[in-house]
Amino acid sequence: MSLKAIRKEKGFTQKDMAFKMAMEQTTYSRKERGKSPITEEEWEKLADVLKIPIEELKKANENMPKNENCTFYDNSIGIQIVSMPKETLDIMLKYTAKLEEENKILKQDLTKKGKM
């Protein structure tokens, strides 16, 4: 039985689980679908929320991605290599630059109005 099936059997929505796991619903969804790895701490929390032994939960989800290329510690960020088309990266960089420029203009406006 998959994580999704267990969640549904227990009567939880993805939104419920995300709240209980202290993460965004989209983040929880990626983890449930196997698009993002689940840390050991998250497995423990999931098992606790779903009231199921962690071993049983992990066994039911053996096809989930492993954290072999990513190290997680408390209060740290996991680093993972992501591949994407160059065009996508270029669009992201262009959009980020545009947002930074808009923020700069907004800060200048606020400063002129004496609100910063």
All heavy atoms as an XYZ file, in Angstrom:
943
protein
N       0.854     -1.177      0.000
C       0.000      0.000      0.000
C       0.896      1.235      0.000
O       1.807      1.351      0.805
C      -0.898     -0.027      1.238
C      -1.963      1.028      1.210
S      -3.054      1.046      2.662
C      -3.810     -0.542      2.600
N       0.661      2.166     -0.898
C       1.480      3.366     -1.025
C       1.164      4.379      0.073
O       0.149      4.285      0.766
C       1.228      4.009     -2.387
O      -0.101      4.526     -2.428
N       2.035      5.364      0.188
C       1.819      6.452      1.140
C       0.471      7.116      0.864
O      -0.301      7.399      1.789
C       2.965      7.467      1.039
C       2.867      8.721      1.897
C       2.712      8.376      3.374
C       4.111      9.591      1.682
N       0.165      7.345     -0.403
C      -1.112      7.954     -0.781
C      -2.285      7.093     -0.309
O      -3.248      7.616      0.270
C      -1.165      8.129     -2.300
C      -2.450      8.742     -2.799
C      -2.418      8.897     -4.321
C      -3.703      9.484     -4.849
N      -3.646      9.686     -6.302
N      -2.202      5.801     -0.545
C      -3.286      4.898     -0.154
C      -3.458      4.870      1.366
O      -4.583      4.885      1.877
C      -3.029      3.496     -0.694
N      -2.342      4.850      2.082
C      -2.407      4.842      3.546
C      -3.019      6.144      4.041
O      -3.878      6.147      4.924
C      -1.000      4.615      4.152
C      -0.495      3.216      3.794
C      -1.026      4.821      5.658
C       0.977      2.991      4.094
N      -2.576      7.273      3.476
C      -3.120      8.579      3.853
C      -4.625      8.613      3.662
O      -5.383      9.012      4.553
C      -2.458      9.694      3.035
C      -3.151     11.048      3.195
C      -2.561     12.128      2.315
N      -2.566     11.889      0.900
C      -3.626     12.057      0.101
N      -4.798     12.424      0.594
N      -3.526     11.840     -1.199
N      -5.074      8.155      2.487
C      -6.514      8.167      2.192
C      -7.277      7.230      3.126
O      -8.365      7.561      3.594
C      -6.764      7.796      0.729
C      -6.407      8.911     -0.229
C      -6.786      8.547     -1.640
C      -6.675      9.756     -2.544
N      -7.240      9.491     -3.865
N      -6.689      6.059      3.402
C      -7.324      5.097      4.299
C      -7.521      5.696      5.692
O      -8.513      5.425      6.362
C      -6.469      3.833      4.389
C      -7.074      2.759      5.270
C      -6.181      1.531      5.342
O      -5.301      1.506      6.226
O      -6.359      0.632      4.510
N      -6.576      6.536      6.106
C      -6.641      7.166      7.423
C      -7.533      8.410      7.418
O      -7.749      9.031      8.456
C      -5.235      7.545      7.906
C      -4.294      6.362      8.039
C      -4.643      5.497      9.223
C      -3.631      4.364      9.373
N      -3.790      3.637     10.601
N      -8.023      8.796      6.232
C      -8.958      9.924      6.134
C      -8.319     11.298      6.075
O      -8.975     12.306      6.358
N      -7.043     11.364      5.688
C      -6.362     12.646      5.595
C      -6.290     13.122      4.147
O      -6.101     12.321      3.235
C      -4.926     12.548      6.124
C      -4.829     12.305      7.606
C      -4.290     11.123      8.088
C      -5.245     13.257      8.518
C      -4.179     10.886      9.447
C      -5.142     13.034      9.882
C      -4.613     11.848     10.346
N      -6.385     14.436      3.949
C      -6.124     15.035      2.642
C      -4.638     15.386      2.584
O      -3.958     15.382      3.615
C      -6.947     16.320      2.433
O      -6.504     17.303      3.397
C      -8.446     16.068      2.578
N      -4.157     15.717      1.406
C      -2.770     16.168      1.289
C      -2.574     17.445      2.104
O      -1.538     17.635      2.735
C      -2.395     16.422     -0.168
C      -2.093     15.179     -0.942
C      -1.501     15.476     -2.298
O      -1.524     16.608     -2.787
N      -0.975     14.442     -2.936
N      -3.581     18.300      2.104
C      -3.499     19.554      2.869
C      -3.373     19.253      4.363
O      -2.574     19.885      5.060
C      -4.735     20.412      2.592
C      -4.653     21.804      3.144
C      -5.840     22.637      2.696
C      -5.723     24.044      3.233
N      -6.796     24.908      2.780
N      -4.138     18.282      4.859
C      -4.041     17.875      6.268
C      -2.622     17.410      6.587
O      -2.031     17.810      7.604
C      -4.996     16.710      6.587
C      -6.463     17.051      6.450
O      -6.832     18.232      6.624
O      -7.243     16.115      6.161
N      -2.098     16.547      5.724
C      -0.767     15.983      5.961
C       0.305     17.073      5.909
O       1.211     17.093      6.745
C      -0.454     14.889      4.940
C      -1.286     13.637      5.104
S      -1.086     12.837      6.707
C       0.616     12.311      6.619
N       0.183     17.961      4.950
C       1.156     19.052      4.825
C       1.166     19.890      6.104
O       2.234     20.239      6.617
C       0.831     19.911      3.607
N      -0.015     20.187      6.631
C      -0.114     20.961      7.866
C       0.565     20.219      9.014
O       1.357     20.790      9.758
C      -1.579     21.249      8.202
C      -1.757     22.010      9.476
C      -1.534     23.382      9.524
C      -2.138     21.365     10.643
C      -1.672     24.089     10.701
C      -2.286     22.058     11.831
C      -2.056     23.431     11.861
N       0.276     18.940      9.139
C       0.841     18.128     10.228
C       2.360     17.962     10.073
O       3.071     17.807     11.056
C       0.164     16.767     10.290
C      -1.289     16.858     10.754
C      -1.967     15.511     10.712
C      -3.418     15.584     11.099
N      -3.661     16.037     12.452
N       2.837     18.008      8.827
C       4.261     17.847      8.558
C       4.995     19.192      8.528
O       6.202     19.239      8.329
C       4.461     17.135      7.212
C       3.911     15.724      7.132
S       4.788     14.569      8.168
C       6.394     14.565      7.375
N       4.233     20.297      8.687
C       4.803     21.654      8.671
C       5.513     21.951      7.349
O       6.667     22.367      7.309
C       5.731     21.871      9.853
N       4.795     21.682      6.239
C       5.338     21.987      4.912
C       4.188     22.423      4.006
O       3.024     22.270      4.349
C       6.072     20.770      4.326
C       5.208     19.556      4.088
S       6.089     18.109      3.380
C       7.235     17.678      4.650
N       4.521     22.963      2.879
C       3.509     23.356      1.900
C       2.850     22.108      1.318
O       3.485     21.054      1.226
C       4.141     24.167      0.768
C       4.699     25.508      1.201
C       3.620     26.488      1.581
O       2.527     26.465      0.972
O       3.866     27.282      2.518
N       1.613     22.256      0.889
C       0.892     21.125      0.293
C       1.609     20.632     -0.960
O       1.695     19.433     -1.200
C      -0.561     21.524     -0.009
C      -1.430     20.385     -0.518
C      -1.407     20.234     -2.027
O      -1.299     21.212     -2.749
N      -1.506     19.015     -2.501
N       2.151     21.545     -1.743
C       2.846     21.140     -2.970
C       4.108     20.331     -2.643
O       4.437     19.383     -3.351
C       3.217     22.360     -3.834
O       3.949     23.293     -3.033
C       1.982     23.040     -4.399
N       4.787     20.696     -1.571
C       5.978     19.951     -1.141
C       5.576     18.553     -0.708
O       6.207     17.559     -1.103
C       6.685     20.684      0.017
O       7.047     21.993     -0.424
C       7.922     19.927      0.475
N       4.512     18.473      0.094
C       4.042     17.155      0.534
C       3.645     16.310     -0.682
O       3.989     15.133     -0.769
C       2.859     17.257      1.505
C       2.334     15.887      1.834
C       2.968     15.108      2.792
C       1.270     15.336      1.127
C       2.547     13.814      3.045
C       0.844     14.048      1.376
C       1.474     13.293      2.334
O       1.065     12.004      2.566
N       2.947     16.911     -1.625
C       2.498     16.198     -2.820
C       3.677     15.599     -3.584
O       3.633     14.450     -4.010
C       1.708     17.145     -3.726
O       1.361     16.501     -4.930
N       4.751     16.385     -3.737
C       5.940     15.883     -4.444
C       6.542     14.693     -3.713
O       6.976     13.727     -4.325
C       6.975     16.995     -4.616
C       6.623     17.996     -5.691
C       7.791     18.895     -6.049
N       8.378     19.590     -4.927
C       7.958     20.756     -4.446
N       6.935     21.367     -4.999
N       8.577     21.319     -3.429
N       6.561     14.761     -2.396
C       7.113     13.657     -1.612
C       6.227     12.419     -1.744
O       6.715     11.318     -1.934
C       7.279     14.070     -0.150
C       8.387     15.093      0.037
C       8.509     15.552      1.457
C       9.596     16.585      1.607
N      10.950     16.079      1.431
N       4.918     12.613     -1.661
C       3.987     11.492     -1.762
C       4.057     10.822     -3.130
O       3.944      9.604     -3.233
C       2.561     11.992     -1.491
C       1.533     10.882     -1.481
C       0.135     11.380     -1.187
O      -0.573     11.759     -2.149
O      -0.248     11.404     -0.007
N       4.265     11.615     -4.172
C       4.337     11.068     -5.530
C       5.718     10.531     -5.877
O       5.939     10.004     -6.967
C       3.949     12.141     -6.551
C       2.478     12.494     -6.516
C       2.096     13.565     -7.531
N       2.683     14.852     -7.144
C       3.415     15.617     -7.943
N       3.649     15.269     -9.176
N       3.901     16.763     -7.499
N       6.676     10.677     -4.953
C       8.017     10.172     -5.214
C       8.867     11.100     -6.046
O       9.899     10.706     -6.571
N       8.460     12.350     -6.162
C       9.227     13.323     -6.944
C      10.304     13.996     -6.107
O      11.234     14.567     -6.646
C       8.301     14.408     -7.530
C       7.224     13.873     -8.438
C       7.802     13.243     -9.677
C       6.712     12.730    -10.594
N       7.224     11.954    -11.687
N      10.150     13.964     -4.772
C      11.142     14.502     -3.844
C      11.428     13.449     -2.783
O      10.516     12.737     -2.368
C      10.621     15.764     -3.149
O      10.453     16.817     -4.056
N      12.679     13.371     -2.347
C      13.019     12.384     -1.319
C      12.420     12.743      0.042
O      12.122     13.898      0.313
C      14.546     12.420     -1.277
C      14.919     13.754     -1.821
C      13.845     14.141     -2.787
N      12.247     11.748      0.869
C      11.728     11.924      2.223
C      12.874     11.662      3.190
O      13.519     10.614      3.123
C      10.556     10.956      2.487
C       9.404     11.259      1.516
C      10.081     11.064      3.936
C       8.241     10.282      1.603
N      13.139     12.615      4.075
C      14.217     12.462      5.050
C      13.797     11.463      6.122
O      12.612     11.166      6.277
C      14.551     13.805      5.731
O      13.435     14.210      6.520
C      14.914     14.879      4.719
N      14.781     10.979      6.862
C      14.496     10.040      7.948
C      13.571     10.684      8.978
O      12.640     10.045      9.467
C      15.802      9.581      8.615
C      15.613      8.456      9.600
C      15.065      7.181      8.969
O      15.339      6.903      7.791
O      14.339      6.447      9.675
N      13.806     11.936      9.277
C      12.948     12.661     10.230
C      11.504     12.744      9.708
O      10.547     12.594     10.475
C      13.512     14.073     10.447
C      12.764     14.886     11.476
C      13.391     16.254     11.677
O      14.580     16.321     12.058
O      12.684     17.248     11.438
N      11.356     12.964      8.408
C      10.011     13.020      7.815
C       9.325     11.657      7.854
O       8.125     11.576      8.100
C      10.090     13.561      6.378
C      10.429     15.035      6.329
C      10.786     15.536      4.942
O      11.164     14.722      4.058
O      10.691     16.756      4.734
N      10.099     10.573      7.610
C       9.511      9.236      7.698
C       8.963      9.007      9.105
O       7.875      8.471      9.293
C      10.543      8.147      7.375
C      10.791      7.928      5.909
C      11.956      8.122      5.230
C       9.850      7.454      4.932
N      11.800      7.799      3.897
C      10.517      7.386      3.693
C       8.507      7.088      4.986
C       9.896      6.965      2.524
C       7.889      6.664      3.812
C       8.572      6.607      2.606
N       9.744      9.411     10.105
C       9.319      9.242     11.498
C       8.038     10.030     11.772
O       7.111      9.520     12.404
C      10.439      9.685     12.446
C      11.636      8.756     12.421
C      12.841      9.296     13.168
O      12.715     10.336     13.875
O      13.916      8.687     13.055
N       7.985     11.257     11.294
C       6.801     12.103     11.498
C       5.588     11.513     10.769
O       4.483     11.466     11.317
C       7.096     13.526     11.026
C       5.969     14.491     11.188
C       5.868     14.978     12.604
C       4.824     16.086     12.659
N       4.564     16.524     13.991
N       5.799     11.055      9.531
C       4.712     10.435      8.769
C       4.156      9.222      9.500
O       2.939      9.058      9.614
C       5.203     10.010      7.371
C       5.373     11.108      6.340
C       6.173     10.591      5.140
C       4.030     11.658      5.901
N       5.053      8.381      9.998
C       4.629      7.181     10.718
C       3.829      7.557     11.958
O       2.805      6.936     12.261
C       5.848      6.334     11.094
N       4.272      8.605     12.652
C       3.583      9.066     13.848
C       2.189      9.609     13.506
O       1.201      9.249     14.142
C       4.418     10.149     14.540
C       3.803     10.617     15.842
O       3.516      9.764     16.705
O       3.610     11.838     15.999
N       2.113     10.447     12.483
C       0.831     11.043     12.069
C      -0.140      9.965     11.600
O      -1.321      9.980     11.947
C       1.047     12.098     10.956
C      -0.266     12.519     10.326
C       1.790     13.315     11.514
N       0.364      9.009     10.823
C      -0.495      7.974     10.255
C      -0.729      6.799     11.211
O      -1.474      5.876     10.880
C       0.097      7.473      8.931
C       0.156      8.522      7.817
C       0.999      8.023      6.653
C      -1.239      8.905      7.357
N      -0.061      6.838     12.352
C      -0.210      5.780     13.366
C       0.079      4.402     12.756
O      -0.716      3.480     12.808
C      -1.613      5.789     13.989
C      -2.046      7.112     14.546
C      -1.355      7.398     15.858
C      -1.932      8.629     16.532
N      -1.062      9.763     16.550
N       1.258      4.323     12.142
C       1.683      3.097     11.481
C       3.173      2.913     11.774
O       3.904      3.903     11.830
C       1.396      3.177      9.953
C       1.735      1.881      9.252
C       2.080      4.334      9.307
C       1.271      1.847      7.794
N       3.632      1.691     12.000
C       5.070      1.492     12.245
C       5.897      2.002     11.066
O       5.540      1.788      9.900
C       5.211     -0.023     12.397
C       3.838     -0.504     12.764
C       2.886      0.431     12.089
N       6.991      2.678     11.382
C       7.830      3.268     10.338
C       8.321      2.211      9.350
O       8.378      2.462      8.151
C       9.003      4.078     10.948
C       9.678      4.920      9.853
C       9.965      3.184     11.674
C      10.660      5.940     10.392
N       8.653      1.021      9.837
C       9.140     -0.049      8.959
C       8.063     -0.429      7.934
O       8.354     -0.652      6.762
C       9.547     -1.285      9.765
C      10.671     -1.063     10.747
C      10.215     -0.404     12.062
O       9.006     -0.431     12.385
O      11.088      0.164     12.740
N       6.827     -0.507      8.398
C       5.712     -0.849      7.511
C       5.495      0.240      6.468
O       5.271     -0.031      5.290
C       4.443     -1.045      8.356
C       3.263     -1.587      7.583
C       2.040     -1.814      8.474
O       2.217     -2.131      9.673
O       0.927     -1.671      7.952
N       5.591      1.496      6.905
C       5.406      2.620      5.995
C       6.507      2.642      4.935
O       6.234      2.788      3.749
C       5.408      3.935      6.785
C       5.148      5.208      6.005
C       3.780      5.172      5.321
C       5.246      6.413      6.927
N       7.747      2.458      5.366
C       8.864      2.456      4.413
C       8.763      1.279      3.449
O       9.021      1.434      2.253
C      10.198      2.407      5.157
C      10.611      3.727      5.748
C      11.976      3.574      6.381
C      12.566      4.881      6.771
N      13.925      4.735      7.307
N       8.404      0.106      3.972
C       8.276     -1.083      3.122
C       7.209     -0.864      2.051
O       7.380     -1.248      0.901
C       7.943     -2.306      3.956
C       7.905     -3.586      3.144
C       7.857     -4.790      4.071
C       7.751     -6.089      3.330
N       8.835     -6.395      2.440
N       6.125     -0.204      2.422
C       5.036      0.064      1.482
C       5.460      1.064      0.413
O       4.815      1.182     -0.625
C       3.812      0.587      2.237
N       6.548      1.775      0.667
C       6.978      2.824     -0.258
C       8.419      2.620     -0.705
O       9.172      3.579     -0.852
C       6.807      4.189      0.421
C       5.354      4.514      0.645
O       4.673      4.932     -0.270
N       4.858      4.271      1.842
N       8.794      1.378     -0.944
C      10.167      1.064     -1.328
C      10.584      1.699     -2.650
O      11.766      1.880     -2.905
C      10.373     -0.450     -1.392
C      10.410     -1.077     -0.022
C      10.536     -2.589     -0.064
O      10.235     -3.193     -1.111
O      10.930     -3.158      0.965
N       9.640      2.045     -3.486
C       9.977      2.635     -4.785
C      10.194      4.139     -4.721
O      10.437      4.773     -5.738
C       8.884      2.322     -5.811
C       8.821      0.846     -6.111
O       9.815      0.143     -6.008
N       7.644      0.372     -6.459
N      10.093      4.714     -3.522
C      10.305      6.153     -3.369
C      11.777      6.464     -3.582
O      12.644      5.625     -3.323
C       9.904      6.605     -1.957
C       8.441      6.397     -1.657
S       7.413      7.542     -2.534
C       7.142      8.711     -1.249
N      12.105      7.701     -4.036
C      13.520      8.055     -4.204
C      14.253      8.021     -2.872
O      13.695      8.329     -1.842
C      13.475      9.491     -4.742
C      12.068      9.866     -4.912
C      11.215      8.773     -4.380
N      15.509      7.636     -2.922
C      16.335      7.571     -1.730
C      17.139      8.860     -1.617
O      17.340      9.567     -2.590
C      17.292      6.373     -1.807
C      16.619      5.047     -2.083
C      15.835      4.552     -0.896
C      15.267      3.175     -1.096
N      14.018      3.091     -1.775
N      17.646      9.146     -0.440
C      18.447     10.345     -0.204
C      19.936     10.087     -0.414
O      20.763     10.698      0.220
C      18.210     10.855      1.225
C      16.839     11.424      1.389
O      16.248     11.907      0.439
N      16.306     11.358      2.595
N      20.286      9.185     -1.312
C      21.674      8.803     -1.489
C      22.543      9.945     -1.998
O      23.721     10.013     -1.702
C      21.762      7.605     -2.443
C      21.139      6.364     -1.828
C      20.741      5.335     -2.861
O      20.827      5.609     -4.076
O      20.334      4.246     -2.445
N      21.980     10.852     -2.794
C      22.757     11.949     -3.349
C      22.552     13.243     -2.581
O      22.921     14.305     -3.036
C      22.382     12.186     -4.818
C      22.689     10.978     -5.658
O      23.687     10.304     -5.429
N      21.851     10.679     -6.619
N      21.950     13.159     -1.432
C      21.573     14.358     -0.711
C      21.696     14.095      0.788
O      21.190     13.101      1.275
C      20.136     14.704     -1.099
S      19.619     16.315     -0.587
N      22.376     14.963      1.495
C      22.537     14.788      2.931
C      21.711     15.827      3.666
O      21.799     17.010      3.366
C      24.018     14.960      3.330
O      24.791     14.051      2.555
C      24.224     14.681      4.796
N      20.897     15.373      4.610
C      20.057     16.269      5.386
C      20.472     16.200      6.843
O      20.666     15.129      7.398
C      18.583     15.855      5.285
C      17.998     16.051      3.920
C      18.030     15.034      2.984
C      17.414     17.246      3.571
C      17.486     15.204      1.730
C      16.870     17.431      2.317
C      16.901     16.411      1.394
N      20.602     17.338      7.462
C      20.856     17.437      8.889
C      19.846     18.429      9.451
O      19.270     19.224      8.716
C      22.272     17.954      9.175
C      23.346     17.061      8.621
C      23.989     17.364      7.429
C      23.722     15.898      9.290
C      24.971     16.540      6.919
C      24.699     15.065      8.786
C      25.326     15.395      7.608
O      26.297     14.576      7.101
N      19.651     18.412     10.762
C      18.781     19.414     11.365
C      19.333     20.796     11.030
O      20.528     21.030     11.059
C      18.723     19.244     12.885
C      17.955     17.998     13.289
O      17.187     17.477     12.454
O      18.119     17.556     14.431
N      18.430     21.713     10.709
C      18.788     23.104     10.405
C      19.788     23.227      9.255
O      20.658     24.079      9.271
C      19.350     23.805     11.648
C      18.342     23.839     12.758
O      17.169     24.079     12.513
N      18.773     23.588     13.973
N      19.695     22.350      8.264
C      20.571     22.460      7.108
C      19.757     22.288      5.835
O      18.590     21.922      5.873
C      21.682     21.408      7.160
O      21.148     20.123      6.945
N      20.399     22.537      4.746
C      19.739     22.425      3.450
C      20.357     21.250      2.713
O      21.577     21.113      2.662
C      19.931     23.715      2.630
C      19.294     24.893      3.348
C      19.380     23.550      1.224
C      19.599     26.221      2.712
N      19.521     20.403      2.133
C      20.017     19.307      1.320
C      20.366     19.833     -0.063
O      19.653     20.660     -0.614
N      21.451     19.388     -0.617
C      21.859     19.829     -1.938
C      21.690     18.662     -2.889
O      22.116     17.558     -2.599
C      23.325     20.286     -1.932
C      23.521     21.301     -0.836
C      23.747     20.709     -3.315
C      23.973     22.628     -1.200
N      21.073     18.939     -4.001
C      20.817     17.900     -4.976
C      21.052     18.493     -6.364
O      20.737     19.642     -6.614
C      19.375     17.436     -4.836
C      19.120     16.079     -5.372
C      17.774     15.544     -4.882
O      16.986     16.253     -4.276
N      17.517     14.308     -5.152
N      21.609     17.715     -7.251
C      21.848     18.163     -8.616
C      20.545     18.020     -9.407
O      19.898     16.981     -9.362
C      22.964     17.330     -9.290
C      24.249     17.367     -8.468
C      23.192     17.775    -10.719
C      24.846     18.741     -8.291
N      20.193     19.076    -10.118
C      18.970     19.071    -10.907
C      19.336     19.389    -12.347
O      20.075     20.332    -12.605
C      17.965     20.129    -10.384
C      16.726     20.164    -11.242
C      17.621     19.856     -8.936
N      18.817     18.613    -13.269
C      19.037     18.887    -14.688
C      17.812     19.578    -15.261
O      16.686     19.205    -14.943
C      19.266     17.590    -15.457
O      20.439     16.957    -15.019
N      18.065     20.597    -16.073
C      16.959     21.285    -16.738
C      17.482     21.868    -18.045
O      18.682     22.115    -18.173
C      16.372     22.386    -15.851
C      17.259     23.589    -15.658
S      16.502     24.927    -14.725
C      16.441     24.262    -13.096
N      16.592     22.092    -18.980
C      17.028     22.691    -20.245
C      17.610     24.092    -20.005
O      17.150     24.821    -19.127
C      15.743     22.785    -21.067
C      14.804     21.814    -20.435
C      15.182     21.754    -18.988
N      18.621     24.463    -20.775
C      19.259     25.770    -20.641
C      18.235     26.888    -20.810
O      18.295     27.897    -20.119
C      20.385     25.920    -21.658
C      21.115     27.243    -21.507
C      22.258     27.369    -22.462
C      23.036     28.652    -22.353
N      22.376     29.837    -21.938
N      17.272     26.702    -21.706
C      16.247     27.723    -21.936
C      15.448     27.996    -20.659
O      15.106     29.133    -20.362
C      15.281     27.289    -23.051
C      15.926     27.148    -24.420
C      16.670     25.821    -24.605
O      16.411     24.855    -23.864
O      17.532     25.771    -25.496
N      15.169     26.945    -19.898
C      14.423     27.103    -18.652
C      15.240     27.900    -17.651
O      14.719     28.823    -17.005
C      14.066     25.719    -18.059
O      13.315     24.987    -19.023
C      13.268     25.855    -16.785
N      16.517     27.578    -17.528
C      17.384     28.319    -16.619
C      17.476     29.781    -17.045
O      17.405     30.687    -16.203
C      18.774     27.689    -16.571
C      19.791     28.409    -15.682
C      19.314     28.440    -14.231
C      21.151     27.731    -15.778
N      17.618     30.029    -18.340
C      17.700     31.405    -18.838
C      16.436     32.200    -18.478
O      16.532     33.351    -18.057
C      17.901     31.423    -20.360
C      19.286     30.935    -20.768
O      20.183     30.890    -19.899
O      19.457     30.579    -21.952
N      15.274     31.577    -18.626
C      14.012     32.244    -18.281
C      13.966     32.543    -16.780
O      13.574     33.640    -16.365
C      12.805     31.379    -18.704
C      12.691     31.351    -20.233
C      11.505     31.899    -18.078
C      11.722     30.309    -20.765
N      14.400     31.581    -15.970
C      14.400     31.785    -14.519
C      15.328     32.931    -14.125
O      14.985     33.766    -13.285
C      14.804     30.490    -13.804
C      13.760     29.396    -13.919
S      14.331     27.792    -13.300
C      14.575     28.153    -11.581
N      16.506     32.969    -14.718
C      17.455     34.033    -14.409
C      16.936     35.392    -14.859
O      17.072     36.392    -14.143
C      18.810     33.740    -15.057
C      19.570     32.534    -14.497
C      20.800     32.223    -15.342
C      19.947     32.765    -13.039
N      16.314     35.428    -16.022
C      15.752     36.679    -16.541
C      14.634     37.176    -15.623
O      14.562     38.356    -15.283
C      15.218     36.449    -17.962
C      14.730     37.690    -18.654
C      14.297     37.371    -20.086
C      13.725     38.580    -20.775
N      13.289     38.282    -22.134
N      13.765     36.267    -15.205
C      12.647     36.620    -14.331
C      13.161     37.085    -12.965
O      12.669     38.063    -12.411
C      11.715     35.425    -14.172
C      10.472     35.735    -13.388
C       9.490     36.583    -13.915
C      10.263     35.196    -12.128
C       8.351     36.877    -13.193
C       9.119     35.482    -11.401
C       8.159     36.328    -11.936
O       7.032     36.622    -11.213
N      14.179     36.419    -12.444
C      14.764     36.818    -11.162
C      15.351     38.225    -11.255
O      15.151     39.050    -10.351
C      15.857     35.813    -10.729
O      15.253     34.521    -10.604
C      16.492     36.205     -9.410
N      16.052     38.509    -12.327
C      16.625     39.845    -12.523
C      15.515     40.897    -12.592
O      15.641     41.985    -12.006
C      17.473     39.878    -13.792
N      14.427     40.567    -13.273
C      13.298     41.497    -13.377
C      12.700     41.760    -11.996
O      12.398     42.909    -11.646
C      12.237     40.930    -14.316
C      11.042     41.838    -14.500
C      10.015     41.253    -15.450
C       8.842     42.207    -15.546
N       7.765     41.723    -16.324
N      12.509     40.720    -11.207
C      11.964     40.882     -9.858
C      12.896     41.721     -8.981
O      12.429     42.569     -8.207
C      11.720     39.518     -9.207
C      10.557     38.711     -9.772
C      10.529     37.322     -9.132
C       9.238     39.413     -9.531
N      14.196     41.477     -9.088
C      15.155     42.258     -8.299
C      15.086     43.733     -8.678
O      15.134     44.601     -7.802
C      16.567     41.712     -8.499
C      16.780     40.377     -7.806
C      18.121     39.735     -8.130
O      18.833     40.198     -9.050
O      18.442     38.739     -7.459
N      14.951     44.025     -9.956
C      14.846     45.413    -10.414
C      13.548     46.053     -9.902
O      13.555     47.188     -9.421
C      14.902     45.479    -11.945
C      14.846     46.887    -12.509
C      15.995     47.778    -12.046
O      17.100     47.260    -11.793
O      15.779     48.996    -11.938
N      12.446     45.314     -9.969
C      11.173     45.841     -9.459
C      11.242     46.089     -7.955
O      10.716     47.093     -7.459
C      10.032     44.886     -9.794
C       9.671     44.883    -11.272
C       8.594     43.866    -11.633
O       8.067     43.179    -10.735
O       8.287     43.766    -12.825
N      11.884     45.199     -7.214
C      12.052     45.395     -5.770
C      12.872     46.638     -5.472
O      12.567     47.394     -4.550
C      12.701     44.172     -5.115
C      11.729     43.040     -4.905
O      10.527     43.252     -4.831
N      12.247     41.837     -4.795
N      13.918     46.854     -6.258
C      14.763     48.033     -6.086
C      13.933     49.304     -6.285
O      14.016     50.240     -5.482
C      15.920     47.986     -7.095
C      16.881     49.135     -7.019
C      17.984     48.956     -8.057
C      18.829     50.203     -8.175
N      19.798     50.082     -9.259
N      13.115     49.331     -7.314
C      12.262     50.493     -7.597
C      11.256     50.706     -6.469
O      11.049     51.839     -6.003
C      11.548     50.327     -8.962
C      12.579     50.394    -10.097
C      10.461     51.379     -9.146
C      12.052     49.938    -11.444
N      10.639     49.628     -6.002
C       9.666     49.741     -4.911
C      10.326     50.259     -3.630
O       9.754     51.092     -2.921
C       8.991     48.399     -4.653
C       8.006     47.939     -5.729
C       7.579     46.492     -5.469
C       6.796     48.851     -5.776
N      11.526     49.783     -3.330
C      12.244     50.258     -2.145
C      12.561     51.738     -2.267
O      12.465     52.502     -1.293
C      13.533     49.457     -1.936
C      13.296     48.081     -1.378
C      14.601     47.336     -1.183
C      14.336     45.926     -0.677
N      15.594     45.161     -0.523
N      12.953     52.178     -3.465
C      13.236     53.593     -3.683
C      11.977     54.426     -3.475
O      12.020     55.490     -2.846
C      13.793     53.812     -5.098
C      15.201     53.297     -5.285
C      15.665     53.332     -6.736
O      14.882     53.527     -7.663
N      16.959     53.119     -6.926
N      10.847     53.951     -3.997
C       9.571     54.648     -3.811
C       9.214     54.762     -2.331
O       8.761     55.811     -1.866
C       8.448     53.948     -4.573
C       8.545     54.123     -6.086
O       9.352     54.958     -6.546
O       7.819     53.394     -6.795
N       9.382     53.679     -1.592
C       9.082     53.685     -0.159
C       9.998     54.623      0.597
O       9.563     55.339      1.514
C       9.168     52.274      0.424
C       8.036     51.325      0.041
C       8.354     49.907      0.537
C       6.717     51.800      0.621
N      11.257     54.651      0.203
C      12.214     55.536      0.853
C      11.829     56.994      0.618
O      11.853     57.818      1.523
C      13.647     55.265      0.341
O      13.983     53.911      0.608
C      14.667     56.170      1.016
N      11.426     57.324     -0.612
C      10.995     58.685     -0.945
C       9.777     59.095     -0.146
O       9.620     60.244      0.244
C      10.683     58.805     -2.444
C      11.896     58.805     -3.330
C      11.512     58.873     -4.795
C      12.707     58.705     -5.682
N      12.330     58.659     -7.109
N       8.915     58.152      0.132
C       7.677     58.432      0.875
C       7.920     58.368      2.382
O       6.993     58.545      3.174
C       6.586     57.441      0.481
C       6.125     57.640     -0.953
C       5.067     56.630     -1.343
C       4.670     56.852     -2.798
N       3.729     55.870     -3.268
N       9.163     58.069      2.787
C       9.522     58.022      4.201
C       8.980     56.826      4.950
O       8.804     56.865      6.157
N       8.714     55.765      4.239
C       8.150     54.569      4.879
C       9.199     53.488      5.094
O       8.892     52.400      5.516
C       7.005     54.019      4.053
C       5.859     54.991      3.968
C       4.618     54.366      3.438
C       3.520     55.406      3.435
N       2.217     54.860      3.309
N      10.436     53.813      4.794
C      11.480     52.809      4.995
C      12.631     53.394      5.739
O      12.946     54.516      5.710
C      11.954     52.259      3.647
C      11.813     50.779      3.586
S      12.361     50.141      2.007
C      13.463     48.903      2.618
